[in-house]
Amino acid sequence: MSNSVQHILEKYVTKYRKPILVKIGTTSQEAVLISRTGTRLCGNQIYNRLQQLCIKSGLDYPVALHTLRHSIATHLLESGLELESISWFLGHKNLDSTQIYTHFIHK
């Protein structure tokens, strides 16, 4: 995780997530990404937010959540993480699936 991503995540947890949990009377929630009501975000909520961000950034085509998975795997590989570790991170049972995600042919 880069320093900038770590900073953004820490800011989210302390500035946005924690006050929501305090407001609903709890200090714990298993999910990292939560709604304004403190519940776990579902896939549709995350997808809708992603589409809003795409529009705001000027992209003229929709980006799927699956696109993020591919991007993350590729960036991890480019950053030097071993293919086996990326496979574990993605929850793949074999490297063939991970190779597809990272656009990389492992020999």
Backbone bond lengths (Angstrom), bond angles and torsions (degrees), N, CA, C in turn:
res aa  C-N    CA-C-N  psi(-1)  N-CA   C-N-CA  omega(-1)  CA-C   N-CA-C  phi
1 M - - - 1.449 - - 1.534 107.44 -
2 S 1.296 115.74 129.62 1.465 119.37 -179.88 1.532 109.63 -72.48
3 N 1.324 115.36 162.61 1.466 120.20 179.01 1.520 111.60 -62.07
4 S 1.336 117.03 -37.60 1.468 119.65 -178.73 1.527 111.03 -68.23
5 V 1.333 117.19 -39.97 1.465 120.38 177.39 1.529 110.00 -66.14
6 Q 1.314 116.42 -42.00 1.468 120.41 178.09 1.522 110.28 -60.16
7 H 1.325 116.98 -42.93 1.462 121.03 179.38 1.532 111.12 -62.56
8 I 1.316 116.61 -44.61 1.471 121.07 179.78 1.520 110.62 -63.51
9 L 1.322 117.48 -43.17 1.462 121.32 179.47 1.523 111.02 -64.57
10 E 1.319 117.30 -43.63 1.465 120.57 177.95 1.530 111.00 -62.09
11 K 1.331 116.42 -40.19 1.466 120.79 178.18 1.524 110.23 -63.26
12 Y 1.324 116.72 -44.23 1.466 120.52 178.25 1.527 110.64 -59.31
13 V 1.332 116.30 -48.11 1.462 120.66 -176.28 1.525 111.14 -63.19
14 T 1.320 117.74 -44.23 1.461 120.08 -175.31 1.527 113.54 -83.92
15 K 1.322 116.76 -40.68 1.472 119.61 -173.92 1.528 113.54 -86.85
16 Y 1.314 117.86 -32.13 1.463 120.13 -174.46 1.523 113.37 -112.96
17 R 1.318 117.28 -49.71 1.461 121.11 -174.69 1.536 111.97 -69.81
18 K 1.318 116.23 -48.11 1.472 120.16 -176.71 1.534 112.47 -59.78
19 P 1.326 120.07 -46.31 1.475 119.42 178.05 1.532 113.61 -60.68
20 I 1.326 117.14 -33.60 1.469 119.59 177.34 1.526 109.48 -64.69
21 L 1.314 116.82 -45.17 1.465 120.53 -179.80 1.521 110.79 -64.34
22 V 1.326 117.93 -41.05 1.461 121.53 177.97 1.530 109.61 -62.59
23 K 1.318 116.61 -42.02 1.472 121.80 -178.87 1.530 111.82 -60.98
24 I 1.343 116.73 -37.29 1.469 118.75 -179.25 1.524 112.10 -90.28
25 G 1.344 116.56 2.74 1.453 120.27 173.02 1.514 115.87 85.58
26 T 1.310 117.18 28.81 1.455 119.85 177.04 1.530 108.92 -140.59
27 T 1.294 115.81 162.49 1.467 119.65 176.82 1.513 111.02 -119.14
28 S 1.326 116.11 1.17 1.457 117.63 -178.66 1.528 110.93 -131.61
29 Q 1.298 114.59 147.18 1.456 123.60 174.92 1.518 105.10 -160.01
30 E 1.318 115.92 123.77 1.461 120.68 -176.17 1.525 112.36 -59.88
31 A 1.319 116.78 -37.43 1.457 121.16 -177.79 1.526 110.69 -76.64
32 V 1.312 116.47 142.20 1.460 120.64 176.19 1.526 109.50 -78.48
33 L 1.335 116.40 -48.14 1.455 121.13 -179.51 1.519 109.34 -89.85
34 I 1.329 115.31 117.52 1.460 119.95 -177.43 1.527 110.46 -125.86
35 S 1.329 114.16 160.14 1.463 120.65 178.41 1.530 109.50 -82.48
36 R 1.312 115.81 178.86 1.470 120.87 177.50 1.517 112.22 -64.48
37 T 1.341 115.93 -20.56 1.465 119.65 179.27 1.527 112.24 -94.92
38 G 1.330 116.77 2.32 1.454 120.98 176.46 1.511 115.27 88.37
39 T 1.316 117.06 7.37 1.462 119.79 179.07 1.530 110.25 -94.86
40 R 1.307 114.86 158.83 1.469 121.46 178.61 1.522 109.48 -59.78
41 L 1.339 115.91 134.18 1.464 119.39 175.69 1.521 109.64 -70.41
42 C 1.318 115.94 137.26 1.460 119.78 176.54 1.534 108.34 -92.00
43 G 1.317 115.45 168.01 1.459 120.88 -178.12 1.514 113.67 -56.09
44 N 1.326 117.20 -40.23 1.472 120.28 -179.81 1.521 111.90 -64.38
45 Q 1.327 117.08 -38.71 1.461 120.02 178.69 1.524 111.04 -65.38
46 I 1.314 116.67 -41.90 1.459 120.75 179.37 1.525 109.69 -67.49
47 Y 1.330 116.86 -42.10 1.467 120.98 178.92 1.533 110.26 -61.09
48 N 1.329 117.44 -45.86 1.468 120.55 -179.20 1.527 110.97 -62.00
49 R 1.324 116.79 -40.53 1.468 120.23 178.31 1.526 110.44 -65.83
50 L 1.314 116.52 -40.04 1.461 120.63 177.74 1.523 110.23 -60.43
51 Q 1.322 117.63 -42.38 1.460 120.83 179.43 1.522 110.78 -64.30
52 Q 1.335 117.22 -39.73 1.465 120.77 176.68 1.530 110.86 -60.63
53 L 1.326 115.71 -42.34 1.466 120.19 179.66 1.527 111.34 -66.47
54 C 1.328 116.71 -36.68 1.472 120.50 177.49 1.517 110.94 -63.33
55 I 1.315 116.40 -44.59 1.467 121.30 178.66 1.530 109.78 -63.04
56 K 1.327 115.78 -46.37 1.464 120.93 -178.95 1.527 111.68 -61.63
57 S 1.324 116.64 -33.66 1.465 120.26 -178.57 1.530 112.56 -84.18
58 G 1.344 116.56 -5.46 1.453 119.78 176.84 1.519 114.82 92.81
59 L 1.324 118.25 5.49 1.466 119.61 176.28 1.518 108.60 -68.30
60 D 1.316 116.80 136.40 1.457 119.40 -178.56 1.524 112.38 -103.32
61 Y 1.325 116.40 20.34 1.457 120.86 176.68 1.531 108.61 -142.84
62 P 1.323 116.62 148.78 1.469 118.99 -179.26 1.531 111.50 -73.68
63 V 1.302 115.81 147.12 1.456 122.91 176.65 1.529 107.54 -115.61
64 A 1.324 116.03 128.14 1.460 120.42 -178.94 1.522 110.61 -86.59
65 L 1.320 116.26 160.27 1.463 120.33 175.13 1.519 110.59 -60.13
66 H 1.305 115.81 -33.21 1.457 120.72 179.02 1.533 110.46 -62.70
67 T 1.323 116.60 -31.86 1.460 121.68 176.40 1.523 110.18 -60.62
68 L 1.329 116.42 -39.06 1.459 120.01 178.51 1.520 111.06 -64.34
69 R 1.327 116.96 -40.16 1.461 120.90 177.65 1.520 111.10 -59.30
70 H 1.319 115.99 -46.23 1.467 120.91 177.76 1.531 110.83 -61.35
71 S 1.320 116.18 -45.78 1.460 120.84 -178.47 1.524 111.66 -62.56
72 I 1.314 116.36 -45.47 1.459 120.68 179.96 1.522 110.17 -61.06
73 A 1.324 117.09 -46.41 1.467 120.73 -179.95 1.524 110.99 -61.00
74 T 1.316 117.13 -43.15 1.461 120.97 -179.90 1.523 111.00 -65.33
75 H 1.327 117.30 -43.47 1.465 120.55 178.87 1.527 111.66 -64.86
76 L 1.323 117.18 -38.46 1.465 119.98 177.44 1.524 110.30 -62.01
77 L 1.320 116.06 -42.56 1.463 120.47 179.01 1.528 110.77 -64.69
78 E 1.320 116.47 -45.79 1.465 120.80 179.62 1.526 112.18 -64.21
79 S 1.334 116.27 -24.86 1.465 120.91 179.06 1.520 112.51 -84.91
80 G 1.337 115.87 -1.84 1.454 119.34 174.65 1.515 116.14 102.95
81 L 1.329 117.98 2.01 1.458 119.55 177.85 1.524 109.36 -71.02
82 E 1.298 117.05 137.67 1.463 121.37 -178.40 1.525 110.70 -67.56
83 L 1.326 114.91 147.46 1.458 121.80 -178.30 1.529 111.70 -56.39
84 E 1.324 117.02 -38.39 1.462 121.07 179.53 1.524 111.09 -62.34
85 S 1.324 117.15 -39.41 1.467 121.14 179.09 1.524 110.92 -68.98
86 I 1.324 116.36 -38.91 1.468 120.20 177.17 1.526 109.52 -64.34
87 S 1.325 116.84 -41.32 1.458 121.72 178.31 1.529 110.49 -58.62
88 W 1.324 116.36 -44.58 1.477 121.08 178.34 1.523 109.73 -63.22
89 F 1.341 116.82 -45.10 1.457 122.56 -178.96 1.529 111.44 -58.35
90 L 1.333 115.81 -40.52 1.468 120.86 -178.84 1.525 112.74 -81.75
91 G 1.329 116.79 -11.07 1.461 120.20 -179.93 1.514 113.48 80.52
92 H 1.324 116.25 23.91 1.462 120.22 179.31 1.523 110.45 -82.89
93 K 1.308 114.96 146.63 1.466 120.50 178.25 1.520 112.28 -87.55
94 N 1.329 117.04 -21.56 1.469 119.41 177.62 1.520 110.47 -141.31
95 L 1.324 114.83 160.52 1.468 120.68 -176.18 1.518 113.11 -70.84
96 D 1.331 117.83 -22.08 1.466 120.07 -179.96 1.532 111.11 -58.31
97 S 1.323 115.94 -42.96 1.469 119.61 179.10 1.518 110.61 -64.33
98 T 1.313 116.40 -41.14 1.461 120.82 -179.02 1.519 110.88 -66.28
99 Q 1.312 117.63 -37.10 1.460 121.02 178.87 1.519 111.21 -60.60
100 I 1.327 116.30 -36.84 1.463 120.86 178.00 1.529 109.41 -64.83
101 Y 1.318 116.30 -43.64 1.459 120.81 -179.25 1.517 112.39 -64.09
102 T 1.316 117.06 -37.28 1.462 120.28 -174.53 1.510 112.76 -94.63
103 H 1.341 117.86 0.86 1.459 121.59 -178.98 1.534 109.94 55.31
104 F 1.300 114.62 41.26 1.465 121.09 -173.58 1.510 108.87 -132.55
105 I 1.321 117.11 135.56 1.461 121.01 177.06 1.516 107.28 -102.51
106 H 1.324 115.34 112.32 1.463 122.25 -177.54 1.525 109.13 -85.22
107 K 1.323 116.37 124.10 1.469 119.85 -179.46 1.502 110.20 -119.27
